[in-house]
Amino acid sequence: MKKLDIKHKYSQRDARWRHKTLGTSGTIGESGCLVDSLAMLSSYYGFIETPDTLNQKIKQLRNPVGYANGNLYVWGSLGRIHSGIAFKKKVEAPNLLTEAQMNEIRNSIDMGHPVIIQIDSIPATSKLDEHWILVYGYDGDDFFVIDSWDGKEKRITDWGISPQKMIWAYTLIEGPIAASAPSGECKPITDFLVSVGYTHPETHLEVIQAMHKSDLKLKSGKYILKVDCNKDKKILKEEHEEAIAKLKSDFKIKKKKGIEDALKKAKKEWKVEKLESQVAGYEKITSTAAYKVAKTVGEILEALNIIKKLGGGK
């Protein structure tokens, strides 16, 4: 069994783009299963797209166009938008998928490349109900997919038919994949910054830009090993050690202030509670007969100017 990590999962029916025109006819919600799958694939390779943004970029392609006959995607267009992505081939399988073809899909997953497949979404009907989805893993003869219709993870067998019968075509599209290294995968910018103590990275834009360049090198395929990416980031960390130290210090000050504010608030609330308790106690005392007698005596003495006005004063 093998699964790839697809972080960006999209549904063609998402309210943000379902009513957007696909190419020059129809909508993404109605017919955008392929552009939805392509957006997930592009984002997996580090070139972040949504069905909406990718659709707009494909529409802008000329000589050749990105869409033919209104909204039919022209294979290879994604590579013209992002040069790090290459269309390898499209395989038609009108008959049962052969074992060699099943292996080709599995081998692609093993190499770190998801596969876009065309299935018959309503196998009970005689005609082909064309639907494109993204394969991100396999379990024996079954495939794990992201269904572009609702953006959910499923198995091919969830449709009740074997992959050999369900898959009518598949495409191999490859992008930059860095090899694994003993030190682990290269951390994304945010994870890396947190690991070295950044808490408010937006306050140090120049450091973020330097780190981002490192990630762009990884996405472009410049790094053969992910360990090289981490080495680069460690060097950048050392170069910006002073900024990192200041940021940590600022965070501690902010955290300390937050604690002090919380204590002040707690003390304030406690004082109010204490005052309320004192008032309640005072009211209890003033209701006694002894207090009333003492108060009357005090008022008489005050009238005779023997003591100051009740309650004190200057």
C-alpha positions, 0 to 999 in steps of 0.5 A: 500500500502506498499513499501520497500526501495531497494537501490541497483538495478541491471540489469543482462545486465549491461556491468560490468557483462553481459558477465561473465560466470554464474556458468559454462555455459551461461552468467549473461546477458542471464540467470542471472535473479535469481542471479541478484535478489539474489544480490539485496536481499542480499544487502538489508539485508546489505550484499552488493553484485553485480550479479558478486560478488555473482556469483563468491561466489556461484561458489566457494561453495562445498559440496554441490555446489552452482550451479547444472548442470552448472548454476542452483542455489541451494536454500539455497546457499546464507545463506551459504555465508552470515549466517545472511540470511535464506532460508525459502521456495519455493512455486510452483504455476503452477495454479492461485495464491490463496488468501492465497498465495497472502497474504503470499507475502504481509505479508512478505513485511509487515515484511520487507522481499522482495520476489523473484518471478518467472514469465512468462516473455512472457505470450502470448506464451504457454511455460513458459518463466522463469524469476526471479524478486524481489518484494519490495511492493504491492498495493492491488492485484498488486505488485511493483517489480524490473525487473532483466532484466533492473533493473527498478521499475515496477508493475506486471500488467505492463505485462498486466496480473494479479499477480495471473496468472503471478506468477509461484513460489515465495521464502521466504528468510529472513535476519536481520531486526531491529525493528523501534523505536521512535527515527527513523531508525539507520543512516548509517555510512556516514549519522551519521558522517555528522550529528555530523560534519564530513566532511572528515571522511577518515582522521580519519580511527580509528573512521570510523572503530569503527563506522563500527563495530556498523553497523555490529552489526546492520546487524548481528541482534544483535540490537533488536531496532534501537535506541540501534544502535544510542545509541552505535554511540552516545557513540562512538561519545563522545569517539572520541569528540576530533577527531571530534572537530579537524576535524571540525576545520580543515574543517573551516580552509580549508573553510576559505583558500578556501574563501581567495583563491577565493578572491585573484583570484577575486582581481587578475582578478579585477586588470587585468580588471582595468589595461586593463581599464587603458591601454584603457584610456591611448591609448585614451589619446595618440591619442589626438592632445594635447598629441602629442604636449606635447610629442614633447615639452617633447622630445625637452626639454629632448634633451636639458637635461632640464628634465629626459627621458619621463616616469620618471626613476632614 
